[in-house]
Amino acid sequence: MLEGIFGNKTAEKVLLHIFHYGESHASAIAQDFGVALNPIIQQLNRFESAGVLISKEAGRSRVYSFNPKSALTKPLKEIVEMAYESIPLSERQKIFETRRRPRRKGKPIT
């Protein structure tokens, strides 16, 4: 759905992933969608140059999130949310099944 607006599937994947998780790094996006890392990094850099995304160092990784100071962020997130909601729940669960937060200590694995 977003591919028609942004011109490529990589942009759609990057935005959907960051919308779902709130923040993410390039290798997580590439792994979840089963695509090459280089196009993901290039797209993240484009969005960061445009001011839509910001990044920070987290260990040896660069973590990206939406730029709260950009005037474009709110309307962009609304468009991404519409696309996200149009994906069937079963498909969303398959795409975003990877746990990104550590499990609470002592919590049983079910």
DSSP file (Angstrom, degrees, kcal/mol; ACC not computed):
  #  RESIDUE AA STRUCTURE BP1 BP2  ACC     N-H-->O    O-->H-N    N-H-->O    O-->H-N    TCO  KAPPA ALPHA  PHI   PSI    X-CA   Y-CA   Z-CA
    1    1 A M    >         0   0    0      0, 0.0     3,-0.5     0, 0.0     4,-0.4   0.000 360.0 360.0 360.0 -46.3    0.0    0.0    0.0
    2    2 A L  T >>  +     0   0    0      1,-0.2     4,-2.7     2,-0.2     3,-0.6   0.680 360.0  79.3 -77.6 -17.1    2.8    2.5    0.9
    3    3 A E  H 3> S+     0   0    0      1,-0.2     4,-2.3     2,-0.2    -1,-0.2   0.882  89.8  54.1 -58.5 -38.6    4.9    1.3   -2.0
    4    4 A G  H <4 S+     0   0    0     -3,-0.5    -1,-0.2     2,-0.2    -2,-0.2   0.812 113.0  43.1 -65.4 -30.4    2.8    3.5   -4.4
    5    5 A I  H <4 S+     0   0    0     -3,-0.6    -2,-0.2    -4,-0.4    -1,-0.2   0.910 124.7  31.4 -80.8 -45.5    3.4    6.6   -2.2
    6    6 A F  H  < S-     0   0    0     -4,-2.7    -2,-0.2     2,-0.2    -3,-0.2   0.595 102.5-122.8 -95.0 -12.0    7.1    6.2   -1.5
    7    7 A G  S  < S+     0   0    0     -4,-2.3     2,-0.3    -5,-0.3    -4,-0.1   0.345  79.8  54.5  91.3  -7.9    8.1    4.4   -4.7
    8    8 A N  S  > S-     0   0    0     -6,-0.2     4,-1.1    -5,-0.1     3,-0.2  -0.996  73.8-124.9-156.1 158.5    9.6    1.2   -3.2
    9    9 A K  H  > S+     0   0    0     -2,-0.3     4,-2.5     1,-0.2     5,-0.2   0.787 105.1  65.4 -72.2 -28.6    8.9   -1.7   -0.9
   10   10 A T  H  > S+     0   0    0      1,-0.2     4,-2.5     2,-0.2    -1,-0.2   0.913  99.8  51.0 -63.0 -42.2   11.9   -1.0    1.3
   11   11 A A  H  > S+     0   0    0      1,-0.2     4,-2.4     2,-0.2    -1,-0.2   0.911 110.6  50.0 -60.3 -43.0   10.5    2.3    2.4
   12   12 A E  H  X S+     0   0    0     -4,-1.1     4,-2.5     1,-0.2     5,-0.2   0.927 111.4  47.9 -61.1 -46.2    7.2    0.7    3.3
   13   13 A K  H  X S+     0   0    0     -4,-2.5     4,-2.2     2,-0.2    -2,-0.2   0.905 111.6  50.0 -63.4 -42.6    9.0   -2.1    5.3
   14   14 A V  H  X S+     0   0    0     -4,-2.5     4,-2.4     2,-0.2     5,-0.2   0.943 113.9  44.4 -61.5 -49.2   11.1    0.4    7.2
   15   15 A L  H  X S+     0   0    0     -4,-2.4     4,-2.4     1,-0.2    -2,-0.2   0.900 113.8  49.2 -66.2 -41.7    8.2    2.6    8.2
   16   16 A L  H  X S+     0   0    0     -4,-2.5     4,-2.4    -5,-0.2    -1,-0.2   0.909 112.2  49.0 -63.6 -41.3    5.9   -0.3    9.2
   17   17 A H  H  X S+     0   0    0     -4,-2.2     4,-2.5    -5,-0.2     5,-0.3   0.934 113.7  44.5 -65.4 -46.5    8.6   -1.9   11.3
   18   18 A I  H  X S+     0   0    0     -4,-2.4     4,-2.2     1,-0.2    -1,-0.2   0.873 112.9  52.7 -68.1 -35.4    9.5    1.3   13.2
   19   19 A F  H  < S+     0   0    0     -4,-2.4    -2,-0.2    -5,-0.2    -1,-0.2   0.930 112.4  45.3 -62.6 -44.3    5.8    2.1   13.6
   20   20 A H  H  < S+     0   0    0     -4,-2.4    -2,-0.2     1,-0.2    -1,-0.2   0.934 125.9  28.0 -66.2 -47.5    5.2   -1.4   15.1
   21   21 A Y  H  < S-     0   0    0     -4,-2.5    -1,-0.2    -5,-0.2    -2,-0.2   0.630  95.0-130.1 -93.3 -14.7    8.2   -1.4   17.5
   22   22 A G  S  < S+     0   0    0     -4,-2.2    44,-0.5    -5,-0.3     2,-0.3  -0.103  87.2  18.8  89.1 -38.3    8.6    2.3   18.1
   23   23 A E  E    S+A   65   0A   0     -6,-0.2     2,-0.3    42,-0.2    42,-0.2  -0.972  71.3 165.5-156.9 156.3   12.3    2.0   17.3
   24   24 A S  E     -A   64   0A   0     40,-2.2    40,-3.6    -2,-0.3     2,-0.3  -0.985  27.9-120.0-164.2 167.4   14.5   -0.5   15.5
   25   25 A H  E >>  -A   63   0A   0     -2,-0.3     4,-1.7    38,-0.2     3,-0.6  -0.819  35.4-106.7-117.0 162.3   17.8   -1.2   13.9
   26   26 A A  H 3> S+     0   0    0     36,-0.5     4,-2.6    -2,-0.3     5,-0.2   0.859 114.8  52.6 -58.0 -43.5   18.6   -2.1   10.3
   27   27 A S  H 3> S+     0   0    0      1,-0.2     4,-2.4     2,-0.2    -1,-0.2   0.845 106.9  53.4 -67.7 -31.5   19.4   -5.7   10.9
   28   28 A A  H <> S+     0   0    0     -3,-0.6     4,-2.5     2,-0.2    -1,-0.2   0.906 110.7  47.0 -66.8 -40.7   16.2   -6.4   12.8
   29   29 A I  H  X S+     0   0    0     -4,-1.7     4,-2.0     2,-0.2    -2,-0.2   0.946 113.8  47.5 -64.2 -48.2   14.1   -4.9    9.9
   30   30 A A  H  X>S+     0   0    0     -4,-2.6     5,-2.0     1,-0.2     4,-1.1   0.900 113.8  48.0 -60.5 -41.7   16.1   -6.9    7.3
   31   31 A Q  H  <5S+     0   0    0     -4,-2.4     3,-0.3    -5,-0.2    -1,-0.2   0.925 110.6  49.7 -66.8 -45.8   15.7  -10.1    9.3
   32   32 A D  H  <5S+     0   0    0     -4,-2.5    -1,-0.2     1,-0.2    -2,-0.2   0.866 120.5  35.6 -63.9 -36.1   12.0   -9.8    9.9
   33   33 A F  H  <5S-     0   0    0     -4,-2.0    -1,-0.2    -5,-0.2    -2,-0.2   0.516 105.9-124.8 -96.2  -5.4   11.2   -9.1    6.3
   34   34 A G  T  <5 +     0   0    0     -4,-1.1     2,-0.2    -3,-0.3    -3,-0.2   0.901  65.1 129.7  65.5  42.0   13.9  -11.5    4.9
   35   35 A V      < -     0   0    0     -5,-2.0    -1,-0.2    -6,-0.2    -2,-0.1  -0.749  64.7 -79.6-122.1 169.9   15.6   -8.9    2.7
   36   36 A A     >  -     0   0    0     -2,-0.2     4,-0.7     1,-0.1    -1,-0.1  -0.341  32.9-132.6 -69.3 151.0   19.1   -7.7    2.2
   37   37 A L  H  > S+     0   0    0      1,-0.2     4,-2.3     2,-0.2     3,-0.3   0.864  94.9  66.0 -73.4 -38.7   20.6   -5.3    4.8
   38   38 A N  H  > S+     0   0    0      1,-0.2     4,-2.4     2,-0.2     5,-0.2   0.891 100.3  47.6 -58.8 -46.5   22.1   -2.7    2.4
   39   39 A P  H  > S+     0   0    0      0, 0.0     4,-2.2     0, 0.0    -1,-0.2   0.866 111.5  53.0 -63.1 -32.7   18.8   -1.4    0.9
   40   40 A I  H  X S+     0   0    0     -4,-0.7     4,-2.6    -3,-0.3    -2,-0.2   0.940 109.8  47.3 -64.7 -47.0   17.4   -1.1    4.5
   41   41 A I  H  X S+     0   0    0     -4,-2.3     4,-2.4     1,-0.2    -1,-0.2   0.911 111.6  51.1 -61.3 -43.1   20.4    1.0    5.6
   42   42 A Q  H  X S+     0   0    0     -4,-2.4     4,-2.0    -5,-0.2    -1,-0.2   0.909 111.7  46.8 -61.2 -42.3   20.1    3.2    2.5
   43   43 A Q  H  X S+     0   0    0     -4,-2.2     4,-2.5     2,-0.2     5,-0.2   0.905 110.7  51.7 -68.5 -40.8   16.4    3.8    3.1
   44   44 A L  H  X S+     0   0    0     -4,-2.6     4,-2.3     1,-0.2    -2,-0.2   0.912 110.0  50.1 -60.0 -42.2   17.0    4.5    6.8
   45   45 A N  H  X S+     0   0    0     -4,-2.4     4,-2.6     2,-0.2    -1,-0.2   0.885 109.4  51.5 -63.9 -38.7   19.7    7.1    5.8
   46   46 A R  H  X S+     0   0    0     -4,-2.0     4,-1.9     2,-0.2    -2,-0.2   0.938 111.6  46.1 -62.8 -46.7   17.3    8.7    3.4
   47   47 A F  H  X>S+     0   0    0     -4,-2.5     5,-1.9     1,-0.2     6,-1.3   0.871 113.4  49.8 -65.0 -35.9   14.5    9.1    6.0
   48   48 A E  H ><5S+     0   0    0     -4,-2.3     3,-0.9    -5,-0.2    -1,-0.2   0.909 109.6  50.7 -69.0 -40.8   17.1   10.4    8.5
   49   49 A S  H 3<5S+     0   0    0     -4,-2.6    -2,-0.2     1,-0.3    -1,-0.2   0.848 108.7  52.7 -63.2 -34.1   18.4   12.9    6.0
   50   50 A A  H 3<5S-     0   0    0     -4,-1.9    -1,-0.3    -5,-0.2    -2,-0.2   0.597 116.3-117.8 -76.9 -11.4   14.8   14.1    5.3
   51   51 A G  T <<5S+     0   0    0     -3,-0.9    -3,-0.2    -4,-0.5    22,-0.1   0.517  86.6 111.3  88.7   5.5   14.3   14.6    9.0
   52   52 A V  S   <S+     0   0    0     -5,-1.9    15,-2.8    -6,-0.2     2,-0.3   0.855  79.1  35.8 -80.0 -36.3   11.5   12.0    9.4
   53   53 A L  E     -B   66   0A   0     -6,-1.3     2,-0.3    13,-0.3    -2,-0.2  -0.834  66.2-160.3-115.1 154.6   13.7    9.6   11.5
   54   54 A I  E     -B   65   0A   0     11,-2.8    11,-2.3    -2,-0.3     2,-0.3  -0.900  10.7-155.2-124.2 160.0   16.3   10.1   14.1
   55   55 A S  E     -B   64   0A   0     -2,-0.3     2,-0.3     9,-0.2     9,-0.2  -0.935   9.4-173.0-135.2 159.8   19.0    7.7   15.2
   56   56 A K  E     -B   63   0A   0      7,-1.9     7,-3.0    -2,-0.3     2,-0.4  -0.982  32.8-103.9-145.9 154.3   21.1    7.0   18.3
   57   57 A E  E     +B   62   0A   0     -2,-0.3     2,-0.4     5,-0.2     5,-0.2  -0.652  32.0 179.8 -79.2 133.0   24.0    4.7   19.1
   58   58 A A  E >   -B   61   0A   0      3,-3.1     3,-1.7    -2,-0.4     2,-0.5  -0.834  66.5 -55.7-133.4  94.4   23.0    1.7   21.3
   59   59 A G  T 3  S-     0   0    0     -2,-0.4    -2,-0.0     1,-0.3     0, 0.0  -0.610 119.8 -22.1  70.0-123.7   26.1   -0.3   21.9
   60   60 A R  T 3  S+     0   0    0     -2,-0.5     2,-0.3    -3,-0.1    -1,-0.3   0.332 126.2  83.5 -98.5   6.2   27.4   -1.2   18.4
   61   61 A S  E <  S- B   0  58A   0     -3,-1.7    -3,-3.1   -36,-0.0     2,-0.6  -0.719  72.2-132.5-108.9 158.3   24.1   -0.6   16.7
   62   62 A R  E     - B   0  57A   0     -2,-0.3   -36,-0.5    -5,-0.2     2,-0.4  -0.962  23.9-155.7-108.5 121.1   22.3    2.4   15.4
   63   63 A V  E     -AB  25  56A   0     -7,-3.0    -7,-1.9    -2,-0.6     2,-0.3  -0.845   6.6-156.0-103.8 131.5   18.7    2.5   16.5
   64   64 A Y  E     +AB  24  55A   0    -40,-3.6   -40,-2.2    -2,-0.4     2,-0.3  -0.808  18.4 161.5-109.8 145.8   16.1    4.5   14.5
   65   65 A S  E     -AB  23  54A   0    -11,-2.3   -11,-2.8    -2,-0.3   -42,-0.2  -0.949  47.3 -74.5-150.1 168.6   12.8    6.1   15.6
   66   66 A F  E     - B   0  53A   0    -44,-0.5   -13,-0.3    -2,-0.3   -14,-0.1  -0.403  49.4-114.9 -66.7 144.9   10.4    8.7   14.3
   67   67 A N    >   -     0   0    0    -15,-2.8     3,-1.2     1,-0.2     6,-0.3  -0.726  23.0-163.8 -83.5 109.1   11.6   12.3   14.8
   68   68 A P  T 3  S+     0   0    0      0, 0.0    -1,-0.2     0, 0.0     6,-0.1   0.694  86.7  57.2 -68.6 -16.3    9.2   13.9   17.3
   69   69 A K  T 3  S+     0   0    0    -18,-0.1     2,-0.3     4,-0.0   -17,-0.1   0.570  84.7  98.7 -90.5  -9.4   10.4   17.4   16.4
   70   70 A S    X>  -     0   0    0     -3,-1.2     3,-0.7   -19,-0.1     4,-0.5  -0.598  67.2-144.8 -82.3 137.6    9.6   17.0   12.7
   71   71 A A  T 34 S+     0   0    0     -2,-0.3     3,-0.1     1,-0.2    -1,-0.1   0.718 100.8  58.1 -69.3 -21.1    6.4   18.6   11.4
   72   72 A L  T 3> S+     0   0    0      1,-0.2     4,-2.2     2,-0.1    -1,-0.2   0.668  86.8  78.6 -81.6 -17.8    6.1   15.6    8.9
   73   73 A T  H <> S+     0   0    0     -3,-0.7     4,-2.9    -6,-0.3     5,-0.2   0.920  89.7  49.8 -62.9 -47.7    6.1   12.9   11.6
   74   74 A K  H  X S+     0   0    0     -4,-0.5     4,-1.8     1,-0.2    -1,-0.2   0.949 115.4  41.2 -61.7 -51.5    2.5   13.2   12.7
   75   75 A P  H  > S+     0   0    0      0, 0.0     4,-1.9     0, 0.0    -1,-0.2   0.885 116.0  51.6 -64.3 -34.7    0.9   13.0    9.2
   76   76 A L  H  X S+     0   0    0     -4,-2.2     4,-2.6     1,-0.2    -2,-0.2   0.926 108.7  49.9 -65.2 -44.0    3.4   10.4    8.1
   77   77 A K  H  X S+     0   0    0     -4,-2.9     4,-2.5     1,-0.2    -1,-0.2   0.847 108.1  54.4 -63.6 -33.6    2.6    8.2   11.2
   78   78 A E  H  X S+     0   0    0     -4,-1.8     4,-1.9    -5,-0.2    -1,-0.2   0.910 110.3  45.9 -66.0 -41.2   -1.1    8.6   10.4
   79   79 A I  H  X S+     0   0    0     -4,-1.9     4,-1.9     2,-0.2    -2,-0.2   0.922 114.0  48.1 -65.4 -44.4   -0.6    7.3    6.9
   80   80 A V  H  X S+     0   0    0     -4,-2.6     4,-2.9     1,-0.2    -2,-0.2   0.880 108.8  54.8 -64.1 -38.0    1.6    4.4    8.1
   81   81 A E  H  X S+     0   0    0     -4,-2.5     4,-2.8     2,-0.2    -1,-0.2   0.902 106.4  51.1 -63.1 -40.8   -1.0    3.6   10.8
   82   82 A M  H  X S+     0   0    0     -4,-1.9     4,-1.1     2,-0.2    -1,-0.2   0.919 113.4  44.9 -61.8 -42.9   -3.7    3.3    8.1
   83   83 A A  H  X S+     0   0    0     -4,-1.9     4,-0.6     2,-0.2     3,-0.2   0.905 113.1  51.3 -66.4 -41.1   -1.5    0.9    6.1
   84   84 A Y  H >< S+     0   0    0     -4,-2.9     3,-1.1     1,-0.2    -2,-0.2   0.917 109.5  49.4 -61.6 -45.4   -0.6   -1.0    9.2
   85   85 A E  H 3< S+     0   0    0     -4,-2.8    -1,-0.2     1,-0.2    -2,-0.2   0.747 103.5  61.5 -68.2 -23.2   -4.2   -1.5   10.2
   86   86 A S  H 3< S+     0   0    0     -4,-1.1    -1,-0.2    -3,-0.2    -2,-0.2   0.650  83.7  92.6 -78.5 -14.3   -5.0   -2.7    6.7
   87   87 A I  S << S-     0   0    0     -3,-1.1     5,-0.1    -4,-0.6    -4,-0.0  -0.675  91.8-108.0 -78.0 127.5   -2.7   -5.7    7.1
   88   88 A P     >  -     0   0    0      0, 0.0     4,-2.4     0, 0.0     3,-0.5  -0.231  24.4-119.8 -55.9 144.6   -4.6   -8.7    8.4
   89   89 A L  H  > S+     0   0    0      1,-0.2     4,-2.5     2,-0.2     5,-0.2   0.865 112.0  55.0 -56.1 -41.0   -3.8   -9.5   12.0
   90   90 A S  H  > S+     0   0    0      1,-0.2     4,-1.4     2,-0.2    -1,-0.2   0.886 110.0  46.6 -62.9 -37.9   -2.5  -13.0   11.2
   91   91 A E  H  > S+     0   0    0     -3,-0.5     4,-2.4     2,-0.2    -1,-0.2   0.895 110.8  52.2 -70.6 -40.2   -0.1  -11.6    8.7
   92   92 A R  H  X S+     0   0    0     -4,-2.4     4,-2.9     1,-0.2    -2,-0.2   0.902 107.7  52.5 -60.7 -40.9    1.1   -8.9   11.1
   93   93 A Q  H  < S+     0   0    0     -4,-2.5    -1,-0.2     1,-0.2    -2,-0.2   0.861 110.4  48.1 -65.1 -35.0    1.7  -11.6   13.8
   94   94 A K  H >< S+     0   0    0     -4,-1.4     3,-0.8    -5,-0.2    -2,-0.2   0.923 115.8  43.3 -69.0 -44.3    3.9  -13.5   11.3
   95   95 A I  H 3< S+     0   0    0     -4,-2.4     3,-0.4     1,-0.2    -2,-0.2   0.926 123.6  34.6 -67.9 -45.5    5.9  -10.5   10.3
   96   96 A F  T 3< S+     0   0    0     -4,-2.9    -1,-0.2    -5,-0.2    -2,-0.2  -0.194  78.8 118.2-107.2  41.0    6.4   -9.0   13.7
   97   97 A E    <   +     0   0    0     -3,-0.8     2,-0.2   -65,-0.1    -1,-0.2   0.693  44.6 104.8 -80.2 -17.9    6.7  -12.2   15.8
   98   98 A T  S    S-     0   0    0     -3,-0.4     2,-0.4    -4,-0.1   -66,-0.0  -0.456  73.6-127.3 -69.7 129.2   10.2  -11.5   17.0
   99   99 A R        -     0   0    0     -2,-0.2    -1,-0.1     1,-0.1    -2,-0.1  -0.622  24.9-176.4 -76.2 129.4   10.4  -10.5   20.6
  100  100 A R        +     0   0    0     -2,-0.4    -1,-0.1     2,-0.1    -2,-0.0   0.515  61.6  65.9-106.1  -9.2   12.3   -7.2   20.9
  101  101 A R  S    S-     0   0    0      1,-0.0     3,-0.1     3,-0.0     2,-0.1  -0.862  90.2-103.3-112.7 150.5   12.3   -6.8   24.7
  102  102 A P        -     0   0    0      0, 0.0     2,-0.2     0, 0.0    -2,-0.1  -0.383  41.4-104.9 -68.3 149.1   14.0   -9.1   27.2
  103  103 A R        -     0   0    0      1,-0.1     3,-0.1    -4,-0.1     6,-0.0  -0.504  41.7 -99.2 -73.0 140.9   11.8  -11.6   29.1
  104  104 A R    >   -     0   0    0     -2,-0.2     3,-2.1     1,-0.1    -1,-0.1  -0.345  48.6 -96.0 -60.0 137.7   11.1  -10.6   32.7
  105  105 A K  T 3  S+     0   0    0      1,-0.3    -1,-0.1    -3,-0.1     0, 0.0  -0.334 108.7  12.0 -59.9 130.1   13.4  -12.6   35.1
  106  106 A G  T 3  S+     0   0    0      1,-0.3    -1,-0.3    -3,-0.1    -2,-0.1   0.369  88.6 140.0  85.1  -5.1   11.6  -15.7   36.4
  107  107 A K    <   -     0   0    0     -3,-2.1    -1,-0.3     1,-0.1     2,-0.1  -0.569  54.9-119.7 -73.7 129.8    8.8  -15.5   33.9
  108  108 A P        -     0   0    0      0, 0.0     2,-0.6     0, 0.0    -4,-0.1  -0.380  18.9-121.3 -70.1 147.8    7.9  -19.0   32.7
  109  109 A I              0   0    0      1,-0.1    -6,-0.0    -2,-0.1     0, 0.0  -0.796 360.0 360.0 -88.3 121.8    8.2  -19.8   29.0
  110  110 A T              0   0    0     -2,-0.6    -1,-0.1     0, 0.0     0, 0.0   0.425 360.0 360.0-106.5 360.0    4.8  -20.9   27.6
